[in-house]
Amino acid sequence: MSGRPAALGALVMALALGGCATVSNPNPADPLESWNRGVYGFNDGLDRAVIKPVATAYRDVLPQPVRTGVTNFFNNLNDVWSAANQFLQGKVEPGLRMTMRVVVNTTFGLAGVLDQATEMRLERQSEDFGQTLGVWGVGPGPYLVLPLLGPSTVRDTAALPLDFVGTSVTQVSGDTGFTFTAPILRIVNLRANLLGATSLMDQIALDPYTFLRDAYLARRRNQVYDGDPPPLPEEPDPGSSEPAR
């Protein structure tokens, strides 16, 4: 454990050096683009060298029903936190529906391994604390790419500690070994589920960094406004002195 601070410091220094190159005409939502591209490059290299091969082997070895059960189990944990955030946002009826979804899947779905609730038309509406902050008026702040964790914003990063606690397997298990290995299983299973999407992105995106950034920011904005975001402020004409609205 004593070596972790030094290792983290070395990682941050390497990323900082990797992101020293300036970026011309930065996106207003991405003033940290030079830094973010350095972190993105680190994450992409780690994914290609370690995470993607492990996820590919996981997908090839485990049968689809087993992988579906793993996905359902972790989704059920996320649903508990989603229900809590619905209530925190003042959305009582959606919160009650999500609570019922958790009760059904936990009770009749073998602790969430089976998704019985969807068959009963109790649809998932995922929420996290970053969305809750957004609902209560906290702006997203600049786009931020996190080491290992990937796309985020300053607001979503501030919300991460509560999100980690709210979706932890310690909610349902006191087994220390499972508590330690579950985050690794969650990451590998999630990456395996995204293998097709990332391969497609590599094929169609001229700049995967920009593609991922714009998709993430649009998706998060859509989530905060429950699928009905207001129009974005108009950008000022470069030749005009009028401010953006």
Secondary structure as the mmCIF struct_conf table of DSSP 4:
data_model
#
loop_
_struct_conf.conf_type_id
_struct_conf.id
_struct_conf.beg_label_comp_id
_struct_conf.beg_label_asym_id
_struct_conf.beg_label_seq_id
_struct_conf.end_label_comp_id
_struct_conf.end_label_asym_id
_struct_conf.end_label_seq_id
TURN_TY1_P TURN_TY1_P1 SER A 2 GLY A 3
HELX_RH_AL_P HELX_RH_AL_P1 ARG A 4 GLY A 18
TURN_TY1_P TURN_TY1_P2 GLY A 19 GLY A 19
BEND BEND1 ALA A 21 ALA A 21
BEND BEND2 SER A 24 ASN A 25
TURN_TY1_P TURN_TY1_P3 PRO A 28 ALA A 29
TURN_TY1_P TURN_TY1_P4 PRO A 31 LEU A 32
HELX_RH_AL_P HELX_RH_AL_P2 GLU A 33 LEU A 46
HELX_RH_PI_P HELX_RH_PI_P1 ASP A 47 ILE A 51
HELX_RH_AL_P HELX_RH_AL_P3 LYS A 52 VAL A 61
BEND BEND3 LEU A 62 LEU A 62
HELX_RH_AL_P HELX_RH_AL_P4 GLN A 64 LEU A 88
TURN_TY1_P TURN_TY1_P5 GLN A 89 GLY A 90
HELX_RH_AL_P HELX_RH_AL_P5 VAL A 92 PHE A 108
TURN_TY1_P TURN_TY1_P6 GLY A 109 VAL A 113
BEND BEND4 LEU A 114 LEU A 114
HELX_RH_AL_P HELX_RH_AL_P6 GLN A 116 GLU A 119
TURN_TY1_P TURN_TY1_P7 MET A 120 ARG A 121
HELX_RH_AL_P HELX_RH_AL_P7 PHE A 129 VAL A 135
TURN_TY1_P TURN_TY1_P8 TRP A 136 GLY A 137
BEND BEND5 PRO A 142 PRO A 142
STRN STRN1 TYR A 143 LEU A 146
TURN_TY1_P TURN_TY1_P9 PRO A 147 LEU A 149
STRN STRN2 GLY A 150 THR A 153
HELX_RH_AL_P HELX_RH_AL_P8 VAL A 154 GLY A 166
TURN_TY1_P TURN_TY1_P10 THR A 167 THR A 167
HELX_RH_3T_P HELX_RH_3T_P1 VAL A 169 GLN A 171
TURN_TY1_P TURN_TY1_P11 VAL A 172 VAL A 172
HELX_RH_AL_P HELX_RH_AL_P9 THR A 176 ASN A 193
TURN_TY1_P TURN_TY1_P12 LEU A 194 LEU A 194
HELX_RH_AL_P HELX_RH_AL_P10 LEU A 195 ILE A 204
BEND BEND6 LEU A 206 ASP A 207
HELX_RH_AL_P HELX_RH_AL_P11 PRO A 208 VAL A 224
TURN_TY1_P TURN_TY1_P13 TYR A 225 GLY A 227
HELX_LH_PP_P HELX_LH_PP_P1 PRO A 229 ASP A 237
TURN_TY1_P TURN_TY1_P14 PRO A 238 GLY A 239
HELX_LH_PP_P HELX_LH_PP_P2 GLU A 242 ALA A 244
#
